[in-house]
Amino acid sequence: AGEADPEGKLYPSDLAARVKVEGILGLVEDMARAWRPSLFVFHRPELLGHPSSDKWENDIKVATVKKVRSNFVDKGLPRFMEYFTNYIKESG
């Protein structure tokens, strides 16, 4: 953990525990990556093949953002929460 953890208590020294920590950190990164299109569709829609914000009709943009974000909440988020729940259950 380096300078942020001079006492060496934040990152486990046990290899099996380190693997679990790395797995959880990877899951957090995966969830952030899965959420990214939901951010970009509003802030940088042209990166996802939509018109730029200044050229996109507001009603259509709002509806598209809602659809993309609702899809993540309905389908993506439960999948990630199941993984996190399993990690918590395993840890006791």
Residue frames as a rotation matrix with the C-alpha (Angstrom) as fourth column:
ALA 1
0.564 0.826 0.000 0.00
0.826 -0.564 0.000 0.00
0.000 0.000 -1.000 0.00
GLY 2
-0.104 -0.757 0.645 3.07
0.741 -0.492 -0.457 2.22
0.664 0.430 0.612 0.06
GLU 3
-0.878 -0.364 0.311 3.10
0.138 -0.815 -0.563 5.74
0.458 -0.451 0.766 1.47
ALA 4
-0.139 0.920 0.366 -0.63
-0.610 -0.371 0.700 5.70
0.780 -0.126 0.613 2.15
ASP 5
0.896 0.428 -0.120 -0.11
-0.213 0.650 0.729 2.76
0.390 -0.627 0.674 4.53
PRO 6
0.066 -0.980 0.186 3.21
-0.766 -0.169 -0.620 3.16
0.639 -0.101 -0.762 6.36
GLU 7
-0.191 -0.095 0.977 2.24
-0.877 0.463 -0.127 0.54
-0.441 -0.881 -0.172 8.95
GLY 8
-0.818 -0.175 -0.547 1.30
-0.493 0.703 0.513 -2.01
0.295 0.690 -0.661 6.29
LYS 9
-0.767 0.562 0.309 -2.18
0.002 0.484 -0.875 -2.69
-0.641 -0.671 -0.373 7.67
LEU 10
-0.037 0.828 -0.559 -4.40
-0.743 -0.397 -0.539 -1.76
-0.669 0.395 0.630 4.74
TYR 11
0.330 0.059 -0.942 -3.26
-0.831 0.492 -0.260 -4.47
0.448 0.869 0.211 2.35
PRO 12
0.872 0.101 0.480 -3.14
-0.389 0.738 0.552 -8.03
-0.298 -0.667 0.682 3.64
SER 13
-0.165 -0.981 -0.101 0.17
-0.944 0.128 0.303 -9.89
-0.285 0.145 -0.947 3.78
ASP 14
-0.254 0.180 0.950 -1.58
-0.026 0.981 -0.193 -13.26
-0.967 -0.074 -0.244 3.39
LEU 15
-0.960 -0.234 -0.151 -1.61
-0.153 -0.011 0.988 -14.29
-0.233 0.972 -0.025 -0.28
ALA 16
-0.562 0.814 0.143 -5.17
0.812 0.511 0.281 -15.71
0.156 0.275 -0.949 -0.23
ALA 17
0.189 0.617 -0.764 -6.48
0.695 -0.634 -0.340 -12.51
-0.694 -0.466 -0.549 1.37
ARG 18
-0.511 -0.447 -0.734 -4.61
-0.190 -0.774 0.604 -10.42
-0.838 0.448 0.311 -1.21
VAL 19
-0.951 0.195 0.239 -6.26
0.298 0.387 0.872 -12.37
0.078 0.901 -0.427 -4.00
LYS 20
-0.064 0.982 -0.180 -9.69
0.992 0.043 -0.117 -11.59
-0.107 -0.186 -0.977 -2.50
VAL 21
0.084 0.030 -0.996 -8.84
0.269 -0.963 -0.006 -7.89
-0.959 -0.267 -0.089 -2.18
GLU 22
-0.828 -0.448 -0.337 -7.62
-0.209 -0.312 0.927 -7.81
-0.521 0.838 0.164 -5.77
GLY 23
-0.703 0.641 0.307 -10.82
0.697 0.537 0.475 -9.54
0.140 0.549 -0.824 -6.87
ILE 24
0.231 0.804 -0.548 -12.97
0.851 -0.440 -0.287 -6.96
-0.472 -0.400 -0.786 -5.13
LEU 25
-0.182 -0.373 -0.910 -10.92
-0.082 -0.916 0.392 -4.08
-0.980 0.146 0.137 -6.54
GLY 26
-0.979 -0.163 0.118 -11.29
0.084 0.204 0.975 -5.62
-0.183 0.965 -0.186 -10.00
LEU 27
-0.297 0.948 0.111 -15.03
0.955 0.293 0.050 -5.89
0.015 0.121 -0.993 -9.50
VAL 28
0.234 0.312 -0.921 -15.20
0.427 -0.884 -0.191 -2.21
-0.873 -0.349 -0.340 -8.56
GLU 29
-0.625 -0.539 -0.565 -13.28
-0.285 -0.515 0.808 -1.34
-0.727 0.666 0.168 -11.73
ASP 30
-0.873 0.350 0.340 -15.59
0.485 0.552 0.678 -3.54
0.050 0.757 -0.651 -13.81
MET 31
0.078 0.957 -0.280 -18.67
0.943 -0.161 -0.290 -1.86
-0.322 -0.241 -0.915 -12.35
ALA 32
0.025 -0.143 -0.989 -17.23
0.028 -0.989 0.144 1.60
-0.999 -0.031 -0.021 -13.00
ARG 33
-0.903 -0.403 -0.146 -16.47
-0.156 -0.007 0.988 0.59
-0.399 0.915 -0.056 -16.59
ALA 34
-0.591 0.757 0.278 -20.00
0.804 0.522 0.286 -0.78
0.071 0.392 -0.917 -17.05
TRP 35
0.267 0.701 -0.661 -21.47
0.740 -0.588 -0.326 2.49
-0.617 -0.402 -0.676 -15.74
ARG 36
-0.583 -0.673 -0.454 -19.28
0.281 -0.692 0.665 4.68
-0.762 0.260 0.593 -17.96
PRO 37
-0.776 0.321 0.544 -21.62
0.535 -0.122 0.836 4.67
0.335 0.939 -0.077 -21.01
SER 38
0.271 0.919 -0.285 -24.39
0.942 -0.193 0.274 5.95
0.197 -0.343 -0.918 -18.73
LEU 39
0.164 -0.303 -0.939 -22.20
0.447 -0.825 0.345 8.96
-0.879 -0.477 0.000 -17.95
PHE 40
-0.790 -0.613 -0.025 -20.91
0.234 -0.339 0.911 9.50
-0.567 0.714 0.411 -21.46
VAL 41
-0.373 0.708 0.600 -24.35
0.905 0.134 0.404 9.37
0.206 0.694 -0.690 -23.06
PHE 42
0.711 0.607 -0.355 -25.14
0.680 -0.722 0.126 12.59
-0.180 -0.331 -0.926 -21.19
HIS 43
0.471 -0.591 -0.655 -21.78
0.026 -0.733 0.679 14.37
-0.882 -0.336 -0.330 -21.05
ARG 44
-0.471 -0.683 -0.558 -20.16
-0.635 -0.176 0.752 13.18
-0.612 0.708 -0.352 -24.31
PRO 45
0.414 0.775 0.477 -22.92
-0.241 0.599 -0.764 11.55
-0.878 0.201 0.435 -26.40
GLU 46
0.637 -0.197 -0.745 -20.88
-0.769 -0.097 -0.632 11.79
0.052 0.975 -0.214 -29.59
LEU 47
-0.488 -0.851 0.194 -18.49
-0.867 0.499 0.008 9.16
-0.103 -0.165 -0.981 -28.15
LEU 48
-0.563 0.376 0.736 -21.37
0.001 0.891 -0.454 6.68
-0.826 -0.255 -0.502 -28.30
GLY 49
-0.814 0.139 0.564 -22.57
0.579 0.271 0.769 7.55
-0.046 0.953 -0.301 -31.78
HIS 50
0.313 0.930 -0.193 -25.17
0.907 -0.353 -0.231 10.16
-0.283 -0.103 -0.953 -30.83
PRO 51
0.415 -0.144 0.898 -25.21
0.430 -0.839 -0.333 13.80
0.802 0.524 -0.286 -31.91
SER 52
-0.733 -0.667 -0.132 -23.14
0.476 -0.365 -0.800 16.16
0.485 -0.649 0.586 -29.78
SER 53
-0.424 0.583 -0.694 -25.03
0.811 -0.097 -0.577 17.82
-0.404 -0.807 -0.431 -26.93
ASP 54
-0.556 0.172 -0.813 -25.43
-0.160 -0.982 -0.098 21.12
-0.815 0.075 0.574 -28.77
LYS 55
-0.720 0.272 -0.638 -26.99
-0.674 -0.056 0.736 19.35
0.164 0.961 0.224 -31.79
TRP 56
-0.809 0.407 -0.424 -29.15
0.405 0.909 0.099 16.78
0.426 -0.092 -0.900 -29.99
GLU 57
-0.055 0.874 0.483 -32.79
-0.280 -0.478 0.833 17.62
0.959 -0.090 0.270 -29.28
ASN 58
-0.617 -0.282 0.735 -33.15
-0.739 -0.115 -0.664 17.88
0.271 -0.953 -0.137 -25.51
ASP 59
0.343 0.834 0.432 -36.26
-0.910 0.409 -0.067 15.68
-0.233 -0.370 0.899 -25.24
ILE 60
0.795 -0.102 -0.598 -34.60
-0.244 0.849 -0.469 12.89
0.555 0.519 0.650 -27.22
LYS 61
-0.273 -0.962 0.025 -31.36
-0.319 0.065 -0.945 13.26
0.908 -0.266 -0.325 -25.25
VAL 62
-0.385 0.190 0.903 -33.17
-0.923 -0.073 -0.378 13.07
-0.006 -0.979 0.203 -21.90
ALA 63
0.699 0.710 0.085 -35.14
-0.703 0.704 -0.102 10.01
-0.133 0.011 0.991 -22.99
THR 64
0.540 -0.580 -0.610 -32.00
-0.153 0.646 -0.748 8.29
0.828 0.497 0.260 -24.26
VAL 65
-0.511 -0.738 0.441 -30.06
-0.548 -0.116 -0.829 9.02
0.663 -0.664 -0.345 -21.06
LYS 66
-0.016 0.601 0.799 -32.96
-0.970 0.183 -0.157 7.70
-0.241 -0.778 0.580 -18.99
LYS 67
0.860 0.369 -0.352 -33.15
-0.472 0.838 -0.274 4.54
0.194 0.401 0.895 -21.09
VAL 68
0.158 -0.895 -0.418 -29.41
-0.144 0.397 -0.906 3.83
0.977 0.204 -0.066 -20.88
ARG 69
-0.632 -0.419 0.652 -29.23
-0.651 -0.169 -0.740 4.49
0.420 -0.892 -0.166 -17.14
SER 70
0.270 0.807 0.525 -32.40
-0.936 0.348 -0.053 2.52
-0.225 -0.477 0.849 -16.40
ASN 71
0.738 -0.071 -0.671 -30.99
-0.310 0.848 -0.430 -0.40
0.599 0.526 0.604 -18.35
PHE 72
-0.360 -0.927 -0.104 -27.86
-0.225 0.195 -0.955 -0.36
0.905 -0.320 -0.279 -16.19
VAL 73
-0.520 0.213 0.828 -29.86
-0.854 -0.151 -0.497 -0.12
0.020 -0.965 0.260 -12.98
ASP 74
0.516 0.846 0.130 -32.22
-0.838 0.531 -0.125 -2.91
-0.175 -0.045 0.984 -14.05
LYS 75
0.941 -0.111 -0.320 -29.68
-0.058 0.879 -0.473 -5.31
0.334 0.464 0.821 -15.57
GLY 76
0.142 -0.989 -0.038 -26.09
0.037 0.044 -0.998 -4.37
0.989 0.141 0.043 -14.76
LEU 77
-0.232 -0.257 0.938 -26.31
-0.809 -0.484 -0.333 -3.18
0.540 -0.836 -0.095 -11.18
PRO 78
0.700 0.519 0.490 -28.09
-0.709 0.586 0.392 -6.28
-0.084 -0.622 0.779 -9.81
ARG 79
0.792 -0.477 -0.381 -25.39
0.214 0.802 -0.558 -8.49
0.571 0.360 0.737 -11.32
PHE 80
-0.213 -0.922 0.323 -22.64
-0.075 -0.314 -0.946 -6.50
0.974 -0.226 -0.002 -9.60
MET 81
-0.005 0.272 0.962 -24.55
-0.951 -0.300 0.080 -6.35
0.310 -0.915 0.260 -6.34
GLU 82
0.942 0.310 -0.128 -24.84
-0.276 0.933 0.233 -10.13
0.191 -0.185 0.964 -6.40
TYR 83
0.306 -0.912 -0.275 -21.06
0.381 0.382 -0.842 -10.41
0.872 0.153 0.464 -6.68
PHE 84
-0.417 -0.450 0.789 -20.52
-0.470 -0.636 -0.611 -7.93
0.778 -0.626 0.054 -3.84
THR 85
0.457 0.683 0.569 -23.12
-0.868 0.201 0.455 -9.73
0.197 -0.702 0.685 -1.71
ASN 86
0.873 -0.166 -0.459 -21.33
0.126 0.985 -0.117 -13.02
0.472 0.044 0.881 -2.25
TYR 87
-0.181 -0.977 0.115 -18.00
0.173 -0.147 -0.974 -11.48
0.968 -0.156 0.195 -1.18
ILE 88
-0.258 0.143 0.956 -19.66
-0.830 -0.539 -0.143 -10.14
0.495 -0.830 0.258 1.98
LYS 89
0.787 0.607 0.115 -21.28
-0.589 0.683 0.432 -13.49
0.183 -0.408 0.895 2.78
GLU 90
0.579 -0.644 -0.501 -17.97
0.318 0.744 -0.588 -15.29
0.751 0.181 0.635 2.29
SER 91
-0.382 -0.811 0.443 -16.19
-0.088 -0.445 -0.891 -12.96
0.920 -0.379 0.098 4.67
GLY 92
-0.348 0.318 -0.882 -18.67
0.856 0.492 -0.160 -13.67
0.382 -0.810 -0.444 7.46
